[in-house]
Amino acid sequence: MNNLNLAAIGNCQISALLDERGKVVWFCSPRLDGDPVFSALLSGQDEPELGFYDVIIDDFSASEQRYVRNTAVVETILHDNIGGSVRILDFAPRFTHYGRQFRPVMLARIIEPLSGRPRIKIRLRPGYQYGRAKCERTFGSHHIRYLGADQVIRLTTDASISHVLEENWFVLERSLTLLFGPDEPVPESVDRLGRQFLDETKRYWQDWVQGLSIPFEWQQAVIRAAITLKLCTFEDTGAVVAAITSSIPEAPHSQRNWDYRYCWLRDAYFVIQALNRLGATKTMEGFMRYIIDIASRADGQHLRPVYSISGPHTLDERIIDTLPGYRGMGPVRVGNQAYLQTQNDVYGAVVLAISQVFFDERLGQPGDRYLFERLEELGALAVQNHDQPDAGLWEYRGRSEVHTFSALMCWAACDRLLKISERLGLKERARYWGTQARQIGKAIDQHAWSKELNAYSGSFNSAQLDASLLLMHELGFKNVNDPRFQKTIAAVGRHLRQEKHLFRYTAPDDFGVPENAFNICTFWYIEAIATSGHEEEARDMFEYMLSCRNPMGLLSEDIDPATGELWGNIPQTYSMAGIINVATRLSTSWREAF
């Protein structure tokens, strides 16, 4: 695997990534954080022994790939050198069935001849325990069962079972359907069932997109970002993962390889903001339900920075020695030790995320006094910890400081509790939370302002810049015209900007000096300069960032500012939410457009 030019499919239970020729190189089962049945993305080579699922055409000449309009269905066309071509349609079935969302643990694939007499080969090589072993196989007249350590997946198909088992070349003369999913018999026509699944899945996604509120400009980019955010959702609990993948390094040979198939509380505010701007209220409400469940289980105790997609489980980190890693750049990690860190920004992240339920009349279950009291418990922790050292937003593993962003988010927790108190008519609580917010604000102004930088610093009583300081206006801490905020924007631009990209920070950390820019920080910078009156520059930078997406419209976490190459886990929730938030902020309104 040479690049991150990948396409994502999924159904909010599982997701998969396909390369430019339609090879499935990443697929975890039976849910987003499960064992990767297909793990070629981390195999370290283009042709691994197992962990992939592809269709290859004899005498290959070229390929094309696109999404079927406004869907999560991928169309890949393979051409040979003598005029033959085939079309592959890949998707994970999702639609309403008997009043419920039908989202099986299934990848559906339809292969069609388009021209000539193309010869193809189907190669289906699942593995288990992170590439440790091949699956055992049993088969019948129209199915193959793949037996792993703790799950069995069945391929049901109208293709020749012998051709699939033996990976034979054959001439594709008719459409073939392959359903790779539950170990359950399919008594009906596979072709008819596959077509039904395809039609219903396309209809679901297109209907969902029709219900979105999108800006006039950059519509296709926003729609693709919205669908991708949806694909990062585990609908059973409402959780949104940081990314579909694990262990794609942030930069070559950097060791910055993390498992992102979990839910970070820090993401909650930005993702909910994006979903709210889209009008994707059901997805937003599901995520808020997940966050509320996390908050209610805390019972006044410290929150973890990151949780599993089903909530309370531990995420002990371990290294997998059976997978060499992306381009051989290990280690491959499962779990994330950040769940044990102290990150004091989480209290503000949760309060900010849940605040929506007290003000949004569209939601089915409005916030009440009971929920407010649970949030007050988190507010008390924010007050207690706003000036205490922590690992910070960027999860430093080797040092602990009083990070300005953590203090800022503690301030935001108190500020939102003030507003909720006023909403509920609780005057005494409003006065209390107003007092706490002012005190934390004074501490930030006293200890985070650096005379040396002539700007706010990334941690108290230091002289290091941090891109998260760009959020001071977004969070309501500073007016956009505040001289200190404007000086901070200018300082961040001078020291953290490289070409049209922003670094999180440039000081050495546990792994040395950062090598690549961080995409969400670039979006924060674009919004900051736009609100400061530099809209033309902001639009230019945004257009450039859109050009940095891969051919399927996806963004990862990081980017090489010199080459534009994507690095880090993909698709990155933060980055896709950034596209939505910036496009909504910068776009000409529909009224102005006409």
FIDRENLO-372804 format. One record per residue (C-alpha): x, y, z. Coordinates in steps of 0.001 Angstrom, whole numbers, plus 500000, padded with zeros to 6 digits. Last residue first. Layout:
N
        x        y        z
        X        Y        Z
...
END
This chain:
594
        x        y        z
   470476   534532   493967
   473707   533662   495731
   473064   536228   498476
   469927   534378   499646
   471716   531003   499535
   474431   532466   501730
   477967   532854   500394
   480088   530281   502124
   482774   531082   504675
   481309   529824   507960
   479470   526824   506544
   482524   525809   504540
   484706   526175   507639
   482492   524005   509850
   481937   521302   507253
   485595   520986   506244
   486660   520983   509897
   484207   518167   510661
   486021   516093   508023
   489384   516890   509625
   488300   516126   513191
   486664   512862   512108
   489840   511643   510403
   489262   509334   507456
   491963   508176   507860
   494697   507815   510456
   497906   509746   509930
   499616   510928   506769
   498490   512638   503575
   501066   513826   501041
   500943   517534   500189
   504641   517485   499284
   506178   520256   501402
   503377   520656   503948
   503338   516899   504675
   499800   516331   505905
   498173   515040   509059
   494860   513675   510350
   493505   512119   507177
   491245   513771   504634
   488714   512211   502276
   487291   513535   498995
   487635   510356   496946
   490717   511601   495066
   492480   512354   498390
   491909   515716   499976
   494668   518291   499485
   492642   520279   496941
   490109   520974   499687
   492925   522443   501761
   493821   524782   498905
   490245   526003   498616
   490300   526650   502335
   493549   528596   502161
   492191   530823   499393
   488927   531340   501252
   490786   532384   504394
   493013   534799   502459
   489930   536409   500936
   488176   536487   504303
   490847   538376   506194
   488373   540241   508428
   489270   538806   511809
   486438   536244   511594
   488116   534865   508469
   491538   534843   510155
   490221   532677   512983
   488194   530364   510741
   491197   529645   508519
   493405   529103   511573
   490997   526560   513013
   490904   524794   509637
   494688   524626   509596
   494631   523239   513116
   492245   520498   511978
   494783   519428   509360
   497815   518935   511589
   501075   519747   509832
   503909   517249   509556
   507379   516889   511029
   506851   517424   514759
   510183   517782   516619
   511083   514767   518738
   508994   511791   519817
   508143   512813   523400
   507810   516461   522343
   510043   518994   520599
   508568   522491   520159
   506813   523147   516862
   503159   523170   517904
   499909   521994   516353
   501367   522744   512922
   499391   524808   510454
   499319   524528   506650
   499197   527015   503788
   502977   527523   503509
   504224   526604   506975
   502245   528230   509771
   503239   527590   513368
   505541   530543   514134
   504277   533512   512165
   500629   532471   511953
   500506   531550   515635
   501976   534939   516496
   499430   536788   514351
   496519   534866   515828
   497876   535554   519316
   498191   539277   518603
   494561   539325   517486
   493489   537544   520674
   495417   540006   522827
   493927   542985   520990
   490334   541743   521458
   488601   542288   518136
   487345   538706   517860
   485940   538893   521374
   487653   536470   523681
   486451   533508   525743
   483512   532670   523505
   484629   529177   522485
   485183   530245   518871
   487046   533342   520054
   489584   531448   522149
   489798   528678   519548
   493025   529948   517959
   494786   529056   521209
   494536   525413   520077
   497385   526156   517646
   499955   526155   520468
   502788   528596   521056
   505496   528071   523652
   506706   530872   525949
   505766   529501   529360
   504058   530735   532529
   500903   528683   531971
   500830   526487   528891
   500329   527012   525162
   501171   530694   525367
   498927   533681   524779
   500635   536374   522741
   503333   539026   522969
   505658   536027   522749
   508036   537284   525463
   505245   539054   527307
   503444   535733   527546
   499802   535704   528570
   498938   532300   529992
   499359   533073   533706
   497392   536275   534331
   494884   536137   531492
   494223   532453   532105
   493865   532978   535860
   491468   535872   535283
   489312   533706   533045
   489233   530999   535720
   487948   533541   538225
   485383   534954   535816
   484032   531500   534977
   483690   530622   538672
   481765   533819   539414
   479401   533242   536496
   478878   529698   537696
   477750   530911   541118
   475566   533731   539810
   473823   531339   537401
   473341   528832   540219
   471544   531488   542271
   469411   532575   539318
   468150   529129   538352
   465652   530068   535621
   466350   526963   533541
   467801   528985   530648
   469755   531139   533088
   471257   528052   534664
   472057   526712   531184
   473920   529944   530385
   475942   529803   533601
   476650   526108   533040
   477924   527115   529611
   480378   529626   531135
   481526   527148   533772
   482335   524467   531205
   483920   527075   528913
   486302   528131   531708
   487327   524503   532112
   487833   524441   528323
   490131   527467   528575
   492081   525885   531415
   492654   522784   529277
   493608   525004   526328
   496113   526872   528480
   497919   523725   529509
   499091   523483   533101
   501984   521136   532442
   502759   517407   532341
   505532   515732   530363
   506446   512485   528647
   503233   511156   527171
   501930   514378   525694
   498274   513896   524844
   497743   516688   522299
   494898   518286   524272
   496935   518390   527429
   498800   515779   529442
   497790   517497   532687
   499033   519988   535262
   496429   521658   537515
   495106   525196   537069
   491642   524295   535737
   491427   521208   537953
   489061   522089   540811
   486900   524441   538749
   486597   521855   535975
   485836   519141   538540
   483008   521277   539921
   481742   521774   536380
   481661   518023   535916
   479406   517696   538956
   477381   520619   537618
   476780   518581   534477
   475042   515897   536522
   472948   518639   538154
   471965   519946   534723
   470867   516467   533693
   468505   516286   536684
   467209   519815   536098
   466191   519032   532533
   467644   518923   529027
   465216   518362   526193
   464425   514836   524919
   463211   514718   521308
   465554   517358   519954
   464265   520002   517576
   463901   522636   520327
   467683   522954   520674
   468623   525007   523764
   469017   522620   526692
   470043   519659   524537
   472882   521658   522975
   474615   522072   526322
   475586   518378   526070
   478551   518986   523795
   479837   522043   525626
   479511   520291   528995
   481373   517242   527657
   484218   519209   526074
   484504   521489   529096
   485049   518560   531389
   487395   516884   528882
   489850   519822   528920
   491405   518460   532091
   493298   515687   530383
   494687   513231   532911
   495890   510165   531080
   494638   506596   531521
   492594   506566   528292
   495713   507858   526540
   496983   504275   526661
   495203   503553   523416
   494135   500099   522309
   495732   498193   519468
   499070   499447   518164
   500945   498624   514988
   504568   499661   515406
   505403   500069   512685
   506511   501711   509454
   506447   498739   507072
   504704   500828   504440
   501788   501028   506933
   502602   498540   509688
   504636   495342   510027
   501597   493305   511190
   502159   490149   513261
   503936   491926   516123
   500879   493766   517412
   501801   496279   520106
   499545   496697   523132
   497519   499519   524626
   494988   498910   527378
   491685   500396   526271
   489504   499649   529284
   485762   499320   528729
   483219   501909   529893
   481527   503055   526716
   480444   500869   523812
   482564   502791   521319
   485502   502535   523696
   486318   505652   525658
   488837   508477   525434
   489876   511397   527659
   488738   509639   530852
   486446   511551   533150
   487250   512085   536817
   484564   511069   539318
   481318   512945   540004
   479108   510013   539061
   481147   509252   535911
   478396   506934   534684
   476106   509898   534034
   478765   511704   532004
   479461   508687   529777
   475726   508136   529219
   475336   511830   528356
   478168   511523   525814
   476476   508517   524144
   473135   510318   524095
   474910   513342   522578
   476219   511114   519797
   472726   509753   519089
   471266   513259   519120
   473815   514425   516556
   473080   511467   514277
   469364   512149   514588
   469812   515922   514182
   471791   515979   510962
   470851   519648   510461
   474180   520201   508758
   475182   522991   511138
   474171   520764   514025
   476280   517883   512724
   479312   520185   512455
   478841   521594   515958
   478290   518078   517284
   481598   517030   515732
   483434   520049   517132
   482028   519679   520645
   482545   515910   520833
   486092   515663   519545
   487638   516307   522984
   485568   513399   524346
   487582   511002   522213
   485672   507981   520902
   487619   504957   519757
   489014   503491   516535
   491991   505863   516636
   494787   503390   517373
   498009   505363   517363
   501259   505444   515410
   503564   508354   516211
   506609   506068   515865
   507978   508761   513504
   509154   506469   510708
   507342   508642   508158
   504930   511172   509709
   501641   510889   511609
   501953   507126   511276
   498895   505053   510222
   498515   502991   513402
   494781   502298   513531
   492000   503029   511089
   488352   504133   510998
   489041   507507   512571
   488221   509519   515713
   485243   507250   516358
   481734   508625   516820
   479641   506925   519509
   475846   506756   519164
   475570   503462   521082
   474286   501093   518365
   474940   503739   515707
   478690   503405   515699
   479435   506554   513721
   482540   507015   511565
   480468   506322   508430
   478215   509260   509383
   481228   511550   509481
   482081   510271   505996
   478593   511058   504723
   478913   514603   506055
   482389   515102   504594
   481172   513904   501200
   478199   516266   501389
   480429   519159   502478
   482879   518642   499617
   480039   518337   497104
   478405   521513   498349
   481481   523740   498294
   479377   526894   498110
   475660   527236   498852
   476018   525855   502368
   474332   522596   503397
   471266   521773   505473
   470916   518028   505167
   467617   516228   504497
   468439   515521   500865
   471655   513837   502017
   469658   511310   504034
   467376   510578   501081
   470424   509995   498874
   471992   507726   501473
   468870   505600   501965
   468062   505403   498246
   471539   504154   497429
   471224   501518   500155
   467780   500413   498948
   468945   500065   495351
   472115   498181   496296
   470365   495852   498772
   467709   495043   496176
   470361   494404   493562
   472220   492075   495927
   468997   490233   496794
   468142   489742   493121
   471594   488431   492291
   471730   486222   495374
   468387   484651   494473
   466689   483527   497679
   467592   481012   500388
   470544   482957   501818
   471931   480797   504632
   473400   482605   507665
   477006   483018   508679
   476748   486811   508538
   478701   488745   505908
   480418   488693   502543
   477733   488983   499867
   479169   488479   496362
   477093   489214   493262
   478159   488476   489691
   476990   490145   486463
   477517   488185   483281
   480261   487152   480863
   483330   487604   483042
   485952   485328   481482
   487780   483278   484110
   491129   483287   485923
   491188   480955   488896
   491605   482011   492526
   491233   478392   493710
   488458   479046   496238
   486867   481839   494191
   486989   479947   490885
   485754   476776   492564
   482800   478610   494135
   481781   479830   490677
   480030   483167   491110
   476402   483268   492305
   477628   484232   495750
   477298   483818   499498
   480512   484472   501383
   480110   483564   505032
   481911   484988   508041
   482566   482950   511183
   483707   484617   514375
   485889   483984   517414
   489125   482419   516206
   488348   482649   512516
   486302   480400   510259
   485624   481519   506688
   482511   479839   505259
   482197   479603   501482
   478827   479656   499743
   476927   478603   496649
   477391   474838   496345
   478860   474398   499798
   482077   475439   501462
   484399   475118   504417
   487403   477312   504994
   489878   477899   507839
   490823   481535   508235
   494421   482499   507754
   496482   483414   510798
   498176   486223   512745
   496865   489049   510591
   495402   491001   513483
   493820   488044   515259
   492060   486931   512067
   492592   486659   508353
   490520   487102   505226
   491836   486198   501789
   489292   486739   499000
   490897   486866   495560
   488579   487068   492554
   490272   486727   489155
   489175   488416   485976
   489237   487954   482232
   487521   490695   480249
   485537   489850   477136
   484948   493251   475579
   482985   495943   477387
   481139   496627   480641
   481163   493305   482495
   479603   493662   485978
   480877   492819   489464
   478571   493435   492450
   480086   493509   495935
   478314   493617   499304
   480238   493892   502556
   478247   492698   505546
   477966   493076   509306
   474293   493929   508849
   472861   497458   508979
   469064   497318   508655
   467750   500438   510371
   464388   499659   511902
   460758   500213   510860
   460436   496782   509277
   463468   497564   507115
   465039   501010   506783
   468291   500997   504848
   471975   500144   505083
   473903   497553   503089
   477698   497990   503116
   478864   499006   499657
   481055   498065   496713
   480124   498248   493019
   482735   496837   490646
   482619   497647   486926
   484510   495632   484356
   486435   496556   481228
   487793   494958   478062
   489227   497010   475212
   492455   495057   474620
   494738   496633   477229
   492524   495917   480237
   490282   498341   482087
   489024   498299   485695
   486088   500458   486793
   485500   501106   490491
   482126   502347   491798
   481864   503057   495511
   478531   503275   497350
   478547   505645   500335
   475996   507853   498610
   475445   511364   497264
   476303   510443   493671
   477750   506952   493260
   481232   507447   494633
   484109   507404   492197
   486908   505227   490883
   488716   504747   487596
   491299   502109   486751
   493916   501586   484048
   495798   499042   481926
   495399   495591   483457
   496353   492613   481289
   494022   490301   483227
   491608   492089   485541
   491907   491845   489300
   489071   491668   491797
   490041   492189   495408
   489717   491135   499022
   492602   491619   501462
   494188   490306   504661
   496412   487507   503404
   499802   486780   501846
   500569   490435   501300
   500906   491924   497818
   501556   495672   498140
   503699   495388   501277
   503878   496631   504873
   500871   494625   506007
   499145   497571   507670
   496739   498438   504860
   496549   494702   504110
   494429   494232   507257
   491233   492584   506009
   489495   490681   508798
   490630   493495   511076
   489540   492404   514585
   486917   494794   515903
   486921   498525   516582
   484340   499460   513944
   482145   496424   514569
   481948   492691   513845
   484422   492975   512209
   487129   495369   511046
   487768   495968   507363
   490931   497414   505831
   492558   496698   502462
   489496   496008   500301
   490941   496127   496784
   488859   498362   494530
   491626   499405   492167
   492185   502779   493864
   492293   501236   497336
   489264   500279   499383
   488586   501021   503053
   485917   499325   505144
   483332   500322   507740
   481160   498426   510208
   478061   499202   512264
   477306   502700   510964
   476753   501358   507405
   480147   501467   505736
   482236   502441   502717
   485430   504463   502639
   487612   505136   499598
   491398   505219   499741
   494158   507268   498193
   496164   506914   501404
   499376   505917   499689
   501764   503121   498775
   500000   500000   500000
END
